[in-house]
Amino acid sequence: MSQLVGIVQRLKSLQEGGEQGEVQQRLFELNGKTLCQVKYFPNKDTFELEVYDKDGKGSKYPFDDIDMTAIEIFELLQEAKQEAQE
């Protein structure tokens, strides 16, 4: 659960950093591998989650809710941890 809290805190820092109107972004990695990138668009108050596949190609998903964005990132990290253990 503490990992989910950490994700929410990182997303909130994106919102706070976006107060100047600039698009903010963060990478989420596991064991040196970038799993996704999150961008926050302050003019729309939305997040864009770009999830990278094994080939490094990204698929983008828009979110207007910080909690749903955090849950999606959390699930990506959990899946990647499970795959790493196999």
PDB file as gemmi writes it, atoms N, CA and C in Angstrom:
CRYST1    1.000    1.000    1.000  90.00  90.00  90.00 P 1                      
ATOM      1  N   MET A   1       0.820  -1.206   0.000  1.00  0.00           N  
ATOM      2  CA  MET A   1       0.000   0.000   0.000  1.00  0.00           C  
ATOM      3  C   MET A   1       0.860   1.265   0.000  1.00  0.00           C  
ATOM      4  N   SER A   2       2.026   1.202   0.651  1.00  0.00           N  
ATOM      5  CA  SER A   2       2.875   2.391   0.698  1.00  0.00           C  
ATOM      6  C   SER A   2       3.374   2.775  -0.701  1.00  0.00           C  
ATOM      7  N   GLN A   3       3.494   1.779  -1.593  1.00  0.00           N  
ATOM      8  CA  GLN A   3       3.913   2.087  -2.955  1.00  0.00           C  
ATOM      9  C   GLN A   3       2.844   2.927  -3.657  1.00  0.00           C  
ATOM     10  N   LEU A   4       1.584   2.618  -3.415  1.00  0.00           N  
ATOM     11  CA  LEU A   4       0.489   3.376  -4.014  1.00  0.00           C  
ATOM     12  C   LEU A   4       0.490   4.819  -3.500  1.00  0.00           C  
ATOM     13  N   VAL A   5       0.759   4.986  -2.214  1.00  0.00           N  
ATOM     14  CA  VAL A   5       0.835   6.334  -1.632  1.00  0.00           C  
ATOM     15  C   VAL A   5       1.968   7.113  -2.285  1.00  0.00           C  
ATOM     16  N   GLY A   6       3.111   6.452  -2.495  1.00  0.00           N  
ATOM     17  CA  GLY A   6       4.238   7.107  -3.156  1.00  0.00           C  
ATOM     18  C   GLY A   6       3.908   7.542  -4.572  1.00  0.00           C  
ATOM     19  N   ILE A   7       3.148   6.717  -5.285  1.00  0.00           N  
ATOM     20  CA  ILE A   7       2.741   7.062  -6.655  1.00  0.00           C  
ATOM     21  C   ILE A   7       1.840   8.288  -6.632  1.00  0.00           C  
ATOM     22  N   VAL A   8       0.875   8.306  -5.721  1.00  0.00           N  
ATOM     23  CA  VAL A   8      -0.039   9.453  -5.614  1.00  0.00           C  
ATOM     24  C   VAL A   8       0.750  10.724  -5.289  1.00  0.00           C  
ATOM     25  N   GLN A   9       1.723  10.620  -4.398  1.00  0.00           N  
ATOM     26  CA  GLN A   9       2.538  11.786  -4.050  1.00  0.00           C  
ATOM     27  C   GLN A   9       3.311  12.303  -5.262  1.00  0.00           C  
ATOM     28  N   ARG A  10       3.837  11.403  -6.070  1.00  0.00           N  
ATOM     29  CA  ARG A  10       4.551  11.829  -7.276  1.00  0.00           C  
ATOM     30  C   ARG A  10       3.605  12.515  -8.263  1.00  0.00           C  
ATOM     31  N   LEU A  11       2.381  11.992  -8.380  1.00  0.00           N  
ATOM     32  CA  LEU A  11       1.403  12.613  -9.281  1.00  0.00           C  
ATOM     33  C   LEU A  11       0.979  13.990  -8.761  1.00  0.00           C  
ATOM     34  N   LYS A  12       0.836  14.115  -7.450  1.00  0.00           N  
ATOM     35  CA  LYS A  12       0.483  15.417  -6.872  1.00  0.00           C  
ATOM     36  C   LYS A  12       1.594  16.429  -7.103  1.00  0.00           C  
ATOM     37  N   SER A  13       2.842  15.964  -7.054  1.00  0.00           N  
ATOM     38  CA  SER A  13       3.957  16.884  -7.327  1.00  0.00           C  
ATOM     39  C   SER A  13       3.923  17.354  -8.784  1.00  0.00           C  
ATOM     40  N   LEU A  14       3.435  16.505  -9.680  1.00  0.00           N  
ATOM     41  CA  LEU A  14       3.251  16.935 -11.073  1.00  0.00           C  
ATOM     42  C   LEU A  14       2.233  18.063 -11.141  1.00  0.00           C  
ATOM     43  N   GLN A  15       1.133  17.897 -10.413  1.00  0.00           N  
ATOM     44  CA  GLN A  15       0.101  18.933 -10.405  1.00  0.00           C  
ATOM     45  C   GLN A  15       0.635  20.240  -9.839  1.00  0.00           C  
ATOM     46  N   GLU A  16       1.372  20.149  -8.751  1.00  0.00           N  
ATOM     47  CA  GLU A  16       1.920  21.356  -8.126  1.00  0.00           C  
ATOM     48  C   GLU A  16       2.945  22.022  -9.038  1.00  0.00           C  
ATOM     49  N   GLY A  17       3.751  21.239  -9.713  1.00  0.00           N  
ATOM     50  CA  GLY A  17       4.746  21.789 -10.629  1.00  0.00           C  
ATOM     51  C   GLY A  17       4.118  22.388 -11.871  1.00  0.00           C  
ATOM     52  N   GLY A  18       2.912  21.936 -12.198  1.00  0.00           N  
ATOM     53  CA  GLY A  18       2.226  22.432 -13.386  1.00  0.00           C  
ATOM     54  C   GLY A  18       1.488  23.730 -13.173  1.00  0.00           C  
ATOM     55  N   GLU A  19       1.577  24.277 -11.965  1.00  0.00           N  
ATOM     56  CA  GLU A  19       0.867  25.519 -11.679  1.00  0.00           C  
ATOM     57  C   GLU A  19       1.366  26.683 -12.521  1.00  0.00           C  
ATOM     58  N   GLN A  20       2.592  26.570 -13.046  1.00  0.00           N  
ATOM     59  CA  GLN A  20       3.114  27.624 -13.914  1.00  0.00           C  
ATOM     60  C   GLN A  20       2.611  27.464 -15.347  1.00  0.00           C  
ATOM     61  N   GLY A  21       1.816  26.436 -15.594  1.00  0.00           N  
ATOM     62  CA  GLY A  21       1.244  26.235 -16.921  1.00  0.00           C  
ATOM     63  C   GLY A  21       2.051  25.322 -17.821  1.00  0.00           C  
ATOM     64  N   GLU A  22       3.204  24.853 -17.351  1.00  0.00           N  
ATOM     65  CA  GLU A  22       4.032  23.978 -18.171  1.00  0.00           C  
ATOM     66  C   GLU A  22       3.646  22.517 -17.957  1.00  0.00           C  
ATOM     67  N   VAL A  23       3.746  21.727 -19.030  1.00  0.00           N  
ATOM     68  CA  VAL A  23       3.484  20.291 -18.940  1.00  0.00           C  
ATOM     69  C   VAL A  23       4.597  19.654 -18.113  1.00  0.00           C  
ATOM     70  N   GLN A  24       4.202  18.871 -17.112  1.00  0.00           N  
ATOM     71  CA  GLN A  24       5.143  18.181 -16.237  1.00  0.00           C  
ATOM     72  C   GLN A  24       5.146  16.701 -16.596  1.00  0.00           C  
ATOM     73  N   GLN A  25       6.279  16.021 -16.379  1.00  0.00           N  
ATOM     74  CA  GLN A  25       6.330  14.588 -16.689  1.00  0.00           C  
ATOM     75  C   GLN A  25       7.224  13.848 -15.709  1.00  0.00           C  
ATOM     76  N   ARG A  26       6.923  12.572 -15.519  1.00  0.00           N  
ATOM     77  CA  ARG A  26       7.705  11.686 -14.660  1.00  0.00           C  
ATOM     78  C   ARG A  26       7.774  10.310 -15.308  1.00  0.00           C  
ATOM     79  N   LEU A  27       8.891   9.641 -15.072  1.00  0.00           N  
ATOM     80  CA  LEU A  27       9.055   8.260 -15.517  1.00  0.00           C  
ATOM     81  C   LEU A  27       8.880   7.336 -14.324  1.00  0.00           C  
ATOM     82  N   PHE A  28       8.315   6.177 -14.569  1.00  0.00           N  
ATOM     83  CA  PHE A  28       8.216   5.131 -13.557  1.00  0.00           C  
ATOM     84  C   PHE A  28       8.987   3.932 -14.076  1.00  0.00           C  
ATOM     85  N   GLU A  29       9.957   3.491 -13.272  1.00  0.00           N  
ATOM     86  CA  GLU A  29      10.862   2.428 -13.688  1.00  0.00           C  
ATOM     87  C   GLU A  29      10.886   1.311 -12.649  1.00  0.00           C  
ATOM     88  N   LEU A  30      11.304   0.150 -13.112  1.00  0.00           N  
ATOM     89  CA  LEU A  30      11.516  -0.989 -12.223  1.00  0.00           C  
ATOM     90  C   LEU A  30      12.784  -1.690 -12.676  1.00  0.00           C  
ATOM     91  N   ASN A  31      13.740  -1.804 -11.785  1.00  0.00           N  
ATOM     92  CA  ASN A  31      15.025  -2.448 -12.087  1.00  0.00           C  
ATOM     93  C   ASN A  31      15.697  -1.834 -13.318  1.00  0.00           C  
ATOM     94  N   GLY A  32      15.637  -0.515 -13.430  1.00  0.00           N  
ATOM     95  CA  GLY A  32      16.290   0.177 -14.532  1.00  0.00           C  
ATOM     96  C   GLY A  32      15.531   0.182 -15.847  1.00  0.00           C  
ATOM     97  N   LYS A  33      14.370  -0.458 -15.879  1.00  0.00           N  
ATOM     98  CA  LYS A  33      13.566  -0.506 -17.101  1.00  0.00           C  
ATOM     99  C   LYS A  33      12.391   0.465 -16.977  1.00  0.00           C  
ATOM    100  N   THR A  34      12.270   1.359 -17.950  1.00  0.00           N  
ATOM    101  CA  THR A  34      11.166   2.320 -17.939  1.00  0.00           C  
ATOM    102  C   THR A  34       9.876   1.612 -18.335  1.00  0.00           C  
ATOM    103  N   LEU A  35       8.897   1.641 -17.434  1.00  0.00           N  
ATOM    104  CA  LEU A  35       7.611   0.997 -17.692  1.00  0.00           C  
ATOM    105  C   LEU A  35       6.608   1.969 -18.298  1.00  0.00           C  
ATOM    106  N   CYS A  36       6.652   3.219 -17.804  1.00  0.00           N  
ATOM    107  CA  CYS A  36       5.690   4.194 -18.314  1.00  0.00           C  
ATOM    108  C   CYS A  36       6.179   5.609 -18.018  1.00  0.00           C  
ATOM    109  N   GLN A  37       5.541   6.516 -18.695  1.00  0.00           N  
ATOM    110  CA  GLN A  37       5.782   7.941 -18.484  1.00  0.00           C  
ATOM    111  C   GLN A  37       4.428   8.597 -18.255  1.00  0.00           C  
ATOM    112  N   VAL A  38       4.388   9.507 -17.304  1.00  0.00           N  
ATOM    113  CA  VAL A  38       3.151  10.228 -17.032  1.00  0.00           C  
ATOM    114  C   VAL A  38       3.387  11.700 -17.298  1.00  0.00           C  
ATOM    115  N   LYS A  39       2.472  12.301 -18.020  1.00  0.00           N  
ATOM    116  CA  LYS A  39       2.507  13.747 -18.245  1.00  0.00           C  
ATOM    117  C   LYS A  39       1.254  14.345 -17.618  1.00  0.00           C  
ATOM    118  N   TYR A  40       1.427  15.537 -17.051  1.00  0.00           N  
ATOM    119  CA  TYR A  40       0.292  16.273 -16.499  1.00  0.00           C  
ATOM    120  C   TYR A  40       0.121  17.551 -17.304  1.00  0.00           C  
ATOM    121  N   PHE A  41      -1.090  17.756 -17.794  1.00  0.00           N  
ATOM    122  CA  PHE A  41      -1.426  18.934 -18.590  1.00  0.00           C  
ATOM    123  C   PHE A  41      -2.266  19.880 -17.735  1.00  0.00           C  
ATOM    124  N   PRO A  42      -1.652  20.925 -17.181  1.00  0.00           N  
ATOM    125  CA  PRO A  42      -2.381  21.794 -16.254  1.00  0.00           C  
ATOM    126  C   PRO A  42      -3.541  22.564 -16.890  1.00  0.00           C  
ATOM    127  N   ASN A  43      -3.431  22.896 -18.169  1.00  0.00           N  
ATOM    128  CA  ASN A  43      -4.510  23.648 -18.811  1.00  0.00           C  
ATOM    129  C   ASN A  43      -5.788  22.818 -18.946  1.00  0.00           C  
ATOM    130  N   LYS A  44      -5.649  21.481 -18.968  1.00  0.00           N  
ATOM    131  CA  LYS A  44      -6.813  20.589 -19.057  1.00  0.00           C  
ATOM    132  C   LYS A  44      -7.066  19.859 -17.740  1.00  0.00           C  
ATOM    133  N   ASP A  45      -6.112  19.947 -16.803  1.00  0.00           N  
ATOM    134  CA  ASP A  45      -6.160  19.213 -15.535  1.00  0.00           C  
ATOM    135  C   ASP A  45      -6.310  17.714 -15.794  1.00  0.00           C  
ATOM    136  N   THR A  46      -5.494  17.206 -16.735  1.00  0.00           N  
ATOM    137  CA  THR A  46      -5.538  15.788 -17.080  1.00  0.00           C  
ATOM    138  C   THR A  46      -4.136  15.181 -17.077  1.00  0.00           C  
ATOM    139  N   PHE A  47      -4.113  13.876 -16.950  1.00  0.00           N  
ATOM    140  CA  PHE A  47      -2.875  13.108 -17.019  1.00  0.00           C  
ATOM    141  C   PHE A  47      -2.882  12.280 -18.296  1.00  0.00           C  
ATOM    142  N   GLU A  48      -1.699  12.048 -18.830  1.00  0.00           N  
ATOM    143  CA  GLU A  48      -1.544  11.138 -19.959  1.00  0.00           C  
ATOM    144  C   GLU A  48      -0.520  10.088 -19.553  1.00  0.00           C  
ATOM    145  N   LEU A  49      -0.949   8.840 -19.569  1.00  0.00           N  
ATOM    146  CA  LEU A  49      -0.083   7.734 -19.212  1.00  0.00           C  
ATOM    147  C   LEU A  49       0.365   7.043 -20.489  1.00  0.00           C  
ATOM    148  N   GLU A  50       1.680   7.006 -20.703  1.00  0.00           N  
ATOM    149  CA  GLU A  50       2.230   6.304 -21.858  1.00  0.00           C  
ATOM    150  C   GLU A  50       2.907   5.037 -21.346  1.00  0.00           C  
ATOM    151  N   VAL A  51       2.342   3.897 -21.710  1.00  0.00           N  
ATOM    152  CA  VAL A  51       2.837   2.600 -21.255  1.00  0.00           C  
ATOM    153  C   VAL A  51       3.703   2.011 -22.357  1.00  0.00           C  
ATOM    154  N   TYR A  52       4.921   1.592 -21.973  1.00  0.00           N  
ATOM    155  CA  TYR A  52       5.864   1.036 -22.938  1.00  0.00           C  
ATOM    156  C   TYR A  52       5.801  -0.486 -22.929  1.00  0.00           C  
ATOM    157  N   ASP A  53       5.767  -1.070 -24.132  1.00  0.00           N  
ATOM    158  CA  ASP A  53       5.794  -2.531 -24.224  1.00  0.00           C  
ATOM    159  C   ASP A  53       7.245  -3.012 -24.216  1.00  0.00           C  
ATOM    160  N   LYS A  54       7.433  -4.297 -24.404  1.00  0.00           N  
ATOM    161  CA  LYS A  54       8.785  -4.876 -24.325  1.00  0.00           C  
ATOM    162  C   LYS A  54       9.714  -4.345 -25.411  1.00  0.00           C  
ATOM    163  N   ASP A  55       9.140  -3.861 -26.509  1.00  0.00           N  
ATOM    164  CA  ASP A  55       9.943  -3.307 -27.600  1.00  0.00           C  
ATOM    165  C   ASP A  55      10.181  -1.808 -27.443  1.00  0.00           C  
ATOM    166  N   GLY A  56       9.651  -1.224 -26.369  1.00  0.00           N  
ATOM    167  CA  GLY A  56       9.821   0.200 -26.129  1.00  0.00           C  
ATOM    168  C   GLY A  56       8.809   1.084 -26.820  1.00  0.00           C  
ATOM    169  N   LYS A  57       7.815   0.465 -27.452  1.00  0.00           N  
ATOM    170  CA  LYS A  57       6.771   1.248 -28.108  1.00  0.00           C  
ATOM    171  C   LYS A  57       5.719   1.641 -27.070  1.00  0.00           C  
ATOM    172  N   GLY A  58       5.221   2.864 -27.193  1.00  0.00           N  
ATOM    173  CA  GLY A  58       4.287   3.371 -26.199  1.00  0.00           C  
ATOM    174  C   GLY A  58       2.852   3.427 -26.672  1.00  0.00           C  
ATOM    175  N   SER A  59       1.954   3.190 -25.723  1.00  0.00           N  
ATOM    176  CA  SER A  59       0.520   3.377 -25.933  1.00  0.00           C  
ATOM    177  C   SER A  59       0.056   4.413 -24.918  1.00  0.00           C  
ATOM    178  N   LYS A  60      -0.680   5.412 -25.384  1.00  0.00           N  
ATOM    179  CA  LYS A  60      -1.073   6.527 -24.522  1.00  0.00           C  
ATOM    180  C   LYS A  60      -2.530   6.399 -24.080  1.00  0.00           C  
ATOM    181  N   TYR A  61      -2.746   6.732 -22.789  1.00  0.00           N  
ATOM    182  CA  TYR A  61      -4.075   6.664 -22.189  1.00  0.00           C  
ATOM    183  C   TYR A  61      -4.330   7.938 -21.388  1.00  0.00           C  
ATOM    184  N   PRO A  62      -5.431   8.633 -21.667  1.00  0.00           N  
ATOM    185  CA  PRO A  62      -5.741   9.854 -20.910  1.00  0.00           C  
ATOM    186  C   PRO A  62      -6.530   9.532 -19.633  1.00  0.00           C  
ATOM    187  N   PHE A  63      -6.268  10.306 -18.580  1.00  0.00           N  
ATOM    188  CA  PHE A  63      -6.989  10.178 -17.316  1.00  0.00           C  
ATOM    189  C   PHE A  63      -7.303  11.572 -16.792  1.00  0.00           C  
ATOM    190  N   ASP A  64      -8.490  11.730 -16.243  1.00  0.00           N  
ATOM    191  CA  ASP A  64      -8.829  13.005 -15.615  1.00  0.00           C  
ATOM    192  C   ASP A  64      -8.937  12.875 -14.096  1.00  0.00           C  
ATOM    193  N   ASP A  65      -8.510  11.726 -13.573  1.00  0.00           N  
ATOM    194  CA  ASP A  65      -8.606  11.452 -12.145  1.00  0.00           C  
ATOM    195  C   ASP A  65      -7.249  10.950 -11.632  1.00  0.00           C  
ATOM    196  N   ILE A  66      -6.724  11.607 -10.620  1.00  0.00           N  
ATOM    197  CA  ILE A  66      -5.407  11.245 -10.091  1.00  0.00           C  
ATOM    198  C   ILE A  66      -5.403   9.831  -9.518  1.00  0.00           C  
ATOM    199  N   ASP A  67      -6.493   9.431  -8.867  1.00  0.00           N  
ATOM    200  CA  ASP A  67      -6.555   8.105  -8.251  1.00  0.00           C  
ATOM    201  C   ASP A  67      -6.534   6.999  -9.299  1.00  0.00           C  
ATOM    202  N   MET A  68      -7.268   7.164 -10.374  1.00  0.00           N  
ATOM    203  CA  MET A  68      -7.286   6.149 -11.426  1.00  0.00           C  
ATOM    204  C   MET A  68      -5.918   6.054 -12.112  1.00  0.00           C  
ATOM    205  N   THR A  69      -5.264   7.198 -12.277  1.00  0.00           N  
ATOM    206  CA  THR A  69      -3.929   7.203 -12.854  1.00  0.00           C  
ATOM    207  C   THR A  69      -2.969   6.433 -11.958  1.00  0.00           C  
ATOM    208  N   ALA A  70      -3.036   6.695 -10.657  1.00  0.00           N  
ATOM    209  CA  ALA A  70      -2.157   6.025  -9.690  1.00  0.00           C  
ATOM    210  C   ALA A  70      -2.403   4.519  -9.666  1.00  0.00           C  
ATOM    211  N   ILE A  71      -3.651   4.106  -9.712  1.00  0.00           N  
ATOM    212  CA  ILE A  71      -3.973   2.677  -9.694  1.00  0.00           C  
ATOM    213  C   ILE A  71      -3.423   1.986 -10.929  1.00  0.00           C  
ATOM    214  N   GLU A  72      -3.540   2.622 -12.075  1.00  0.00           N  
ATOM    215  CA  GLU A  72      -3.019   2.047 -13.317  1.00  0.00           C  
ATOM    216  C   GLU A  72      -1.497   1.873 -13.242  1.00  0.00           C  
ATOM    217  N   ILE A  73      -0.810   2.874 -12.725  1.00  0.00           N  
ATOM    218  CA  ILE A  73       0.647   2.786 -12.578  1.00  0.00           C  
ATOM    219  C   ILE A  73       1.011   1.686 -11.587  1.00  0.00           C  
ATOM    220  N   PHE A  74       0.294   1.627 -10.473  1.00  0.00           N  
ATOM    221  CA  PHE A  74       0.530   0.603  -9.460  1.00  0.00           C  
ATOM    222  C   PHE A  74       0.386  -0.795 -10.059  1.00  0.00           C  
ATOM    223  N   GLU A  75      -0.668  -1.005 -10.839  1.00  0.00           N  
ATOM    224  CA  GLU A  75      -0.891  -2.312 -11.463  1.00  0.00           C  
ATOM    225  C   GLU A  75       0.231  -2.653 -12.455  1.00  0.00           C  
ATOM    226  N   LEU A  76       0.701  -1.670 -13.204  1.00  0.00           N  
ATOM    227  CA  LEU A  76       1.824  -1.894 -14.126  1.00  0.00           C  
ATOM    228  C   LEU A  76       3.069  -2.339 -13.368  1.00  0.00           C  
ATOM    229  N   LEU A  77       3.349  -1.672 -12.265  1.00  0.00           N  
ATOM    230  CA  LEU A  77       4.517  -2.027 -11.460  1.00  0.00           C  
ATOM    231  C   LEU A  77       4.377  -3.426 -10.870  1.00  0.00           C  
ATOM    232  N   GLN A  78       3.186  -3.774 -10.407  1.00  0.00           N  
ATOM    233  CA  GLN A  78       2.961  -5.100  -9.830  1.00  0.00           C  
ATOM    234  C   GLN A  78       3.140  -6.194 -10.884  1.00  0.00           C  
ATOM    235  N   GLU A  79       2.591  -5.973 -12.070  1.00  0.00           N  
ATOM    236  CA  GLU A  79       2.739  -6.947 -13.156  1.00  0.00           C  
ATOM    237  C   GLU A  79       4.220  -7.134 -13.516  1.00  0.00           C  
ATOM    238  N   ALA A  80       4.951  -6.033 -13.584  1.00  0.00           N  
ATOM    239  CA  ALA A  80       6.368  -6.104 -13.934  1.00  0.00           C  
ATOM    240  C   ALA A  80       7.159  -6.833 -12.845  1.00  0.00           C  
ATOM    241  N   LYS A  81       6.797  -6.634 -11.585  1.00  0.00           N  
ATOM    242  CA  LYS A  81       7.462  -7.354 -10.490  1.00  0.00           C  
ATOM    243  C   LYS A  81       7.210  -8.853 -10.591  1.00  0.00           C  
ATOM    244  N   GLN A  82       5.978  -9.215 -10.902  1.00  0.00           N  
ATOM    245  CA  GLN A  82       5.648 -10.637 -11.029  1.00  0.00           C  
ATOM    246  C   GLN A  82       6.405 -11.266 -12.183  1.00  0.00           C  
ATOM    247  N   GLU A  83       6.475 -10.573 -13.315  1.00  0.00           N  
ATOM    248  CA  GLU A  83       7.208 -11.089 -14.472  1.00  0.00           C  
ATOM    249  C   GLU A  83       8.691 -11.232 -14.158  1.00  0.00           C  
ATOM    250  N   ALA A  84       9.237 -10.334 -13.375  1.00  0.00           N  
ATOM    251  CA  ALA A  84      10.656 -10.384 -13.028  1.00  0.00           C  
ATOM    252  C   ALA A  84      10.969 -11.576 -12.120  1.00  0.00           C  
ATOM    253  N   GLN A  85       9.987 -12.010 -11.337  1.00  0.00           N  
ATOM    254  CA  GLN A  85      10.184 -13.132 -10.428  1.00  0.00           C  
ATOM    255  C   GLN A  85      10.071 -14.470 -11.132  1.00  0.00           C  
ATOM    256  N   GLU A  86       9.451 -14.490 -12.289  1.00  0.00           N  
ATOM    257  CA  GLU A  86       9.251 -15.756 -13.010  1.00  0.00           C  
ATOM    258  C   GLU A  86      10.482 -16.192 -13.746  1.00  0.00           C  
TER     259      GLU A  86                                                      
END                                                                             
